[in-house]
């Protein structure tokens, strides 16, 4: 039988309230718990996630405070046998990598290196070319960043991912016939973001035989923000083992080559909280002036929904305004929700992914947002009060 363990840390020291943890969720030594209302909801969410294949969960909540913001970070379960999840535990974040790729695009636009409506073909070396659709306009960088390029989700010859070279990327484009016209419809595409990541890597770290996406992210985003745990995937000692079934581990994702911009990073809860806060404009970093631009709508989203697209972020206006991005690999699922009007965010990372896990993680993140975000008007818990 699995047992749950929760460690809670706050960026601002709070008083430990007695009786905040039930018998099933004993805090790890050194934990600091600041609010029983929030903890109750977080424990419920973690319990539901750990009922599936995941053995460990990290949950970070960013909330407003008189000094700007503070972050509560919860840790449950184990990331490797006998090793409890804690502040250093890393998870594969899969498609949440795309918001980092979107941020690189915003930096390139802000610095005058590209325009959103530059044709993709401008950045593909001859004799290769971007695919086209009969009678339609050319594919643009805006299309890649908003899933409206017409490219399918996965390119041919994608596996093994760590051997998908830039030459394979160009050859795949040469041989592709677009199923829809660029800009015409929303079609989720790892391929599009992998291509965008490779284009931006060449812009920020030019002249390399293979795209240096990891270096571009480190030098321009994670390094300046002190996000040392957010990196291109490697088998670090803190990386959670991925699980596809209960008690059945699976392969690591290792999307580390020319498609890395679509899903190649690993991270931890503290780093993802920093990223969420900076994206909402919180903090003194110059990036807190830049990253909020990735939340501006620049294209329509999926048909018959109220979704619009920022740069990788999915934007919604009902029942209140929020931004969303999730991630999934062979054996990890993640979800991040932002409520920028309230400077509130939640991110969930865990090491399980079966047929239901992606939906469960997404639903649990939305549940915490609805229950705890001050935008909902609940007026309860440390997610609301200062």
LINQUIZI-V490991 format. One line per field, one symbol per residue. phi: phi as a letter, one per 30 degrees, with the letter a starting at -180 (. if undefined). psi: psi as a letter, one per 30 degrees, with the letter a starting at -180 (. if undefined). A space follows every 10 residues. Layout:
phi=???
psi=???
This chain:
phi=.dccbbcbbb dcdbddddid cdddbdddei dbccadddee dddddddddd dcddcbbcbc bcbdbeckab bcbcbbibcb eibddaecdc bdchddeedd dddddddddd didbcecdde eeccddddad dbbeicdddc dedddbhbdi dddbddidcd ddcddddddd dddecdcddb deidadbebe eddddddddd ddddbdicdb dcdedddddc bddecicddc addbdddcdd ddbcbdibdb dddhdccdce dclccbabdd dddedddddd icjcdeddcc deddcddbad cddibcdbcd didccbcbda dacbabaabe bbbbabbccd dchbabbbba cbacdcdedd dedddddddd dcddddidib iddcdc
psi=kkkkkkkkkk fkklkjkkgf klffikklkg kjkfjeeeee eeeeeeeeef fafkfkkkkk kklllfgdll kkkkkkakfl kgjkkaffkk lkgbffeefe eeeeeeeeee ggflkegkke ffgkkkgllk llkkglllkl eeeefghgff kleklkgfkk efgjleeeee eeeegkjkfl kkfeljjkje eeeeeeeeee eeefilgkek kieeeeeeff deefggiffj lkklilfgkk kkkflkgjla klehigbfge ffhfllllee eeeeeeeefg gklfkffffe effffkkfll bkkglgklka iekkklfkfl kllkklkkae gkklkkkkie fghklkkkkl hkjaffeeee eeeeeeeeee efkfffgegl lffel.
